[in-house]
Amino acid sequence: MKTTKGCPICDRPAQADHAPFCSQGCRDRDLLRWLGEGYRLPGRPADPMEMDGLDRGDSRD
């Protein structure tokens, strides 16, 4: 049974300076995944009208 968790990027042993990662390189890779939208949660597609705050329920046609 493994008592210590490995780096979430490369599975090498985590280092206290960079926890939960093993190195600054793996920390940077994780940040780039977040910034590049590499981590996503499943859900319904975003409605552009809701995102812009334009869906006010009133019709101005």
N, CA, C and O atoms as a GROMACS GRO file, in nm:
protein
  244
    1MET      N    1   0.085  -0.119   0.000
    1MET     CA    2   0.000   0.000   0.000
    1MET      C    3   0.089   0.125   0.000
    1MET      O    4   0.184   0.134   0.078
    2LYS      N    5   0.058   0.217  -0.086
    2LYS     CA    6   0.135   0.340  -0.100
    2LYS      C    7   0.090   0.439   0.007
    2LYS      O    8  -0.027   0.475   0.012
    3THR      N    9   0.183   0.485   0.092
    3THR     CA   10   0.146   0.577   0.200
    3THR      C   11   0.161   0.723   0.160
    3THR      O   12   0.093   0.809   0.216
    4THR      N   13   0.250   0.753   0.066
    4THR     CA   14   0.266   0.891   0.021
    4THR      C   15   0.214   0.903  -0.121
    4THR      O   16   0.228   0.811  -0.202
    5LYS      N   17   0.154   1.015  -0.150
    5LYS     CA   18   0.100   1.037  -0.284
    5LYS      C   19   0.211   1.088  -0.374
    5LYS      O   20   0.302   1.160  -0.330
    6GLY      N   21   0.203   1.050  -0.499
    6GLY     CA   22   0.299   1.098  -0.596
    6GLY      C   23   0.251   1.226  -0.661
    6GLY      O   24   0.138   1.271  -0.641
    7CYS      N   25   0.339   1.282  -0.737
    7CYS     CA   26   0.310   1.403  -0.814
    7CYS      C   27   0.191   1.375  -0.906
    7CYS      O   28   0.190   1.273  -0.975
    8PRO      N   29   0.090   1.463  -0.910
    8PRO     CA   30  -0.026   1.440  -0.997
    8PRO      C   31   0.007   1.448  -1.146
    8PRO      O   32  -0.072   1.404  -1.230
    9ILE      N   33   0.122   1.504  -1.181
    9ILE     CA   34   0.160   1.516  -1.321
    9ILE      C   35   0.242   1.395  -1.368
    9ILE      O   36   0.212   1.337  -1.472
   10CYS      N   37   0.345   1.357  -1.289
   10CYS     CA   38   0.436   1.251  -1.335
   10CYS      C   39   0.444   1.131  -1.240
   10CYS      O   40   0.510   1.032  -1.272
   11ASP      N   41   0.379   1.138  -1.125
   11ASP     CA   42   0.373   1.031  -1.025
   11ASP      C   43   0.504   1.005  -0.951
   11ASP      O   44   0.516   0.905  -0.880
   12ARG      N   45   0.603   1.093  -0.966
   12ARG     CA   46   0.724   1.080  -0.885
   12ARG      C   47   0.690   1.127  -0.743
   12ARG      O   48   0.588   1.194  -0.724
   13PRO      N   49   0.772   1.095  -0.644
   13PRO     CA   50   0.743   1.139  -0.507
   13PRO      C   51   0.735   1.291  -0.496
   13PRO      O   52   0.818   1.363  -0.552
   14ALA      N   53   0.634   1.339  -0.424
   14ALA     CA   54   0.616   1.483  -0.406
   14ALA      C   55   0.725   1.539  -0.315
   14ALA      O   56   0.773   1.470  -0.226
   15GLN      N   57   0.763   1.663  -0.338
   15GLN     CA   58   0.862   1.733  -0.257
   15GLN      C   59   0.792   1.842  -0.177
   15GLN      O   60   0.702   1.908  -0.228
   16ALA      N   61   0.832   1.860  -0.054
   16ALA     CA   62   0.767   1.957   0.035
   16ALA      C   63   0.769   2.098  -0.023
   16ALA      O   64   0.672   2.172  -0.007
   17ASP      N   65   0.877   2.137  -0.090
   17ASP     CA   66   0.888   2.273  -0.148
   17ASP      C   67   0.782   2.298  -0.255
   17ASP      O   68   0.739   2.411  -0.276
   18HIS      N   69   0.742   2.190  -0.323
   18HIS     CA   70   0.654   2.204  -0.438
   18HIS      C   71   0.523   2.126  -0.422
   18HIS      O   72   0.452   2.103  -0.521
   19ALA      N   73   0.491   2.087  -0.302
   19ALA     CA   74   0.374   2.001  -0.276
   19ALA      C   75   0.250   2.056  -0.342
   19ALA      O   76   0.227   2.177  -0.339
   20PRO      N   77   0.170   1.973  -0.402
   20PRO     CA   78   0.179   1.826  -0.408
   20PRO      C   79   0.262   1.776  -0.526
   20PRO      O   80   0.255   1.658  -0.560
   21PHE      N   81   0.340   1.863  -0.588
   21PHE     CA   82   0.418   1.826  -0.706
   21PHE      C   83   0.560   1.787  -0.666
   21PHE      O   84   0.601   1.806  -0.551
   22CYS      N   85   0.634   1.731  -0.763
   22CYS     CA   86   0.770   1.687  -0.736
   22CYS      C   87   0.872   1.796  -0.768
   22CYS      O   88   0.984   1.792  -0.717
   23SER      N   89   0.834   1.892  -0.852
   23SER     CA   90   0.930   1.995  -0.895
   23SER      C   91   0.856   2.120  -0.943
   23SER      O   92   0.734   2.118  -0.961
   24GLN      N   93   0.931   2.225  -0.963
   24GLN     CA   94   0.874   2.349  -1.018
   24GLN      C   95   0.822   2.326  -1.159
   24GLN      O   96   0.723   2.386  -1.200
   25GLY      N   97   0.890   2.239  -1.234
   25GLY     CA   98   0.846   2.209  -1.370
   25GLY      C   99   0.706   2.152  -1.374
   25GLY      O  100   0.624   2.191  -1.458
   26CYS      N  101   0.677   2.057  -1.284
   26CYS     CA  102   0.543   1.998  -1.280
   26CYS      C  103   0.440   2.099  -1.229
   26CYS      O  104   0.325   2.098  -1.273
   27ARG      N  105   0.480   2.186  -1.138
   27ARG     CA  106   0.389   2.292  -1.093
   27ARG      C  107   0.352   2.382  -1.211
   27ARG      O  108   0.236   2.417  -1.229
   28ASP      N  109   0.453   2.419  -1.290
   28ASP     CA  110   0.430   2.505  -1.406
   28ASP      C  111   0.342   2.437  -1.510
   28ASP      O  112   0.254   2.502  -1.567
   29ARG      N  113   0.364   2.306  -1.535
   29ARG     CA  114   0.281   2.233  -1.630
   29ARG      C  115   0.135   2.233  -1.586
   29ARG      O  116   0.044   2.250  -1.667
   30ASP      N  117   0.113   2.213  -1.456
   30ASP     CA  118  -0.024   2.213  -1.403
   30ASP      C  119  -0.089   2.350  -1.422
   30ASP      O  120  -0.205   2.359  -1.463
   31LEU      N  121  -0.016   2.457  -1.393
   31LEU     CA  122  -0.069   2.592  -1.412
   31LEU      C  123  -0.102   2.618  -1.558
   31LEU      O  124  -0.205   2.677  -1.589
   32LEU      N  125  -0.016   2.573  -1.648
   32LEU     CA  126  -0.043   2.591  -1.791
   32LEU      C  127  -0.168   2.516  -1.834
   32LEU      O  128  -0.241   2.563  -1.921
   33ARG      N  129  -0.192   2.399  -1.776
   33ARG     CA  130  -0.315   2.325  -1.807
   33ARG      C  131  -0.437   2.404  -1.763
   33ARG      O  132  -0.537   2.410  -1.835
   34TRP      N  133  -0.431   2.466  -1.644
   34TRP     CA  134  -0.542   2.548  -1.597
   34TRP      C  135  -0.562   2.668  -1.688
   34TRP      O  136  -0.675   2.698  -1.728
   35LEU      N  137  -0.455   2.737  -1.721
   35LEU     CA  138  -0.466   2.857  -1.804
   35LEU      C  139  -0.509   2.826  -1.946
   35LEU      O  140  -0.576   2.907  -2.010
   36GLY      N  141  -0.472   2.708  -1.996
   36GLY     CA  142  -0.509   2.668  -2.131
   36GLY      C  143  -0.641   2.594  -2.136
   36GLY      O  144  -0.675   2.534  -2.238
   37GLU      N  145  -0.716   2.597  -2.026
   37GLU     CA  146  -0.845   2.530  -2.015
   37GLU      C  147  -0.834   2.380  -2.039
   37GLU      O  148  -0.925   2.319  -2.095
   38GLY      N  149  -0.723   2.320  -1.995
   38GLY     CA  150  -0.704   2.176  -2.006
   38GLY      C  151  -0.786   2.100  -1.905
   38GLY      O  152  -0.815   1.982  -1.925
   39TYR      N  153  -0.823   2.164  -1.797
   39TYR     CA  154  -0.907   2.102  -1.696
   39TYR      C  155  -1.048   2.156  -1.714
   39TYR      O  156  -1.069   2.277  -1.706
   40ARG      N  157  -1.141   2.068  -1.738
   40ARG     CA  158  -1.280   2.111  -1.760
   40ARG      C  159  -1.374   2.021  -1.684
   40ARG      O  160  -1.346   1.903  -1.664
   41LEU      N  161  -1.483   2.076  -1.644
   41LEU     CA  162  -1.589   2.000  -1.578
   41LEU      C  163  -1.701   1.979  -1.679
   41LEU      O  164  -1.733   2.070  -1.755
   42PRO      N  165  -1.761   1.860  -1.679
   42PRO     CA  166  -1.871   1.839  -1.773
   42PRO      C  167  -1.991   1.925  -1.736
   42PRO      O  168  -2.017   1.951  -1.618
   43GLY      N  169  -2.061   1.967  -1.834
   43GLY     CA  170  -2.180   2.048  -1.811
   43GLY      C  171  -2.242   2.086  -1.943
   43GLY      O  172  -2.192   2.051  -2.050
   44ARG      N  173  -2.353   2.157  -1.934
   44ARG     CA  174  -2.419   2.197  -2.057
   44ARG      C  175  -2.339   2.308  -2.123
   44ARG      O  176  -2.268   2.382  -2.055
   45PRO      N  177  -2.349   2.321  -2.254
   45PRO     CA  178  -2.277   2.428  -2.323
   45PRO      C  179  -2.323   2.565  -2.272
   45PRO      O  180  -2.440   2.584  -2.240
   46ALA      N  181  -2.233   2.656  -2.265
   46ALA     CA  182  -2.264   2.792  -2.219
   46ALA      C  183  -2.348   2.864  -2.324
   46ALA      O  184  -2.322   2.853  -2.444
   47ASP      N  185  -2.447   2.936  -2.278
   47ASP     CA  186  -2.531   3.017  -2.365
   47ASP      C  187  -2.469   3.156  -2.371
   47ASP      O  188  -2.462   3.224  -2.268
   48PRO      N  189  -2.424   3.200  -2.487
   48PRO     CA  190  -2.360   3.332  -2.497
   48PRO      C  191  -2.448   3.445  -2.446
   48PRO      O  192  -2.397   3.543  -2.392
   49MET      N  193  -2.579   3.434  -2.461
   49MET     CA  194  -2.669   3.539  -2.413
   49MET      C  195  -2.665   3.547  -2.260
   49MET      O  196  -2.669   3.657  -2.205
   50GLU      N  197  -2.657   3.434  -2.192
   50GLU     CA  198  -2.648   3.434  -2.046
   50GLU      C  199  -2.514   3.489  -1.999
   50GLU      O  200  -2.507   3.562  -1.900
   51MET      N  201  -2.409   3.455  -2.070
   51MET     CA  202  -2.275   3.498  -2.031
   51MET      C  203  -2.259   3.649  -2.043
   51MET      O  204  -2.190   3.711  -1.961
   52ASP      N  205  -2.322   3.708  -2.143
   52ASP     CA  206  -2.310   3.852  -2.164
   52ASP      C  207  -2.406   3.932  -2.077
   52ASP      O  208  -2.400   4.055  -2.075
   53GLY      N  209  -2.494   3.862  -2.006
   53GLY     CA  210  -2.592   3.932  -1.926
   53GLY      C  211  -2.702   3.993  -2.010
   53GLY      O  212  -2.773   4.083  -1.964
   54LEU      N  213  -2.718   3.946  -2.133
   54LEU     CA  214  -2.816   4.003  -2.224
   54LEU      C  215  -2.952   3.933  -2.214
   54LEU      O  216  -3.051   3.984  -2.266
   55ASP      N  217  -2.956   3.818  -2.150
   55ASP     CA  218  -3.082   3.743  -2.137
   55ASP      C  219  -3.159   3.797  -2.019
   55ASP      O  220  -3.145   3.748  -1.906
   56ARG      N  221  -3.241   3.899  -2.044
   56ARG     CA  222  -3.315   3.964  -1.936
   56ARG      C  223  -3.460   3.920  -1.933
   56ARG      O  224  -3.538   3.968  -1.850
   57GLY      N  225  -3.499   3.830  -2.024
   57GLY     CA  226  -3.635   3.781  -2.025
   57GLY      C  227  -3.733   3.868  -2.100
   57GLY      O  228  -3.847   3.827  -2.122
   58ASP      N  229  -3.693   3.988  -2.140
   58ASP     CA  230  -3.784   4.073  -2.214
   58ASP      C  231  -3.745   4.072  -2.362
   58ASP      O  232  -3.627   4.066  -2.395
   59SER      N  233  -3.842   4.077  -2.446
   59SER     CA  234  -3.818   4.073  -2.589
   59SER      C  235  -3.824   4.216  -2.642
   59SER      O  236  -3.922   4.286  -2.621
   60ARG      N  237  -3.720   4.258  -2.710
   60ARG     CA  238  -3.715   4.394  -2.766
   60ARG      C  239  -3.708   4.391  -2.919
   60ARG      O  240  -3.635   4.469  -2.981
   61ASP      N  241  -3.784   4.300  -2.977
   61ASP     CA  242  -3.783   4.285  -3.124
   61ASP      C  243  -3.859   4.395  -3.191
   61ASP      O  244  -3.868   4.398  -3.313
   0.00000   0.00000   0.00000
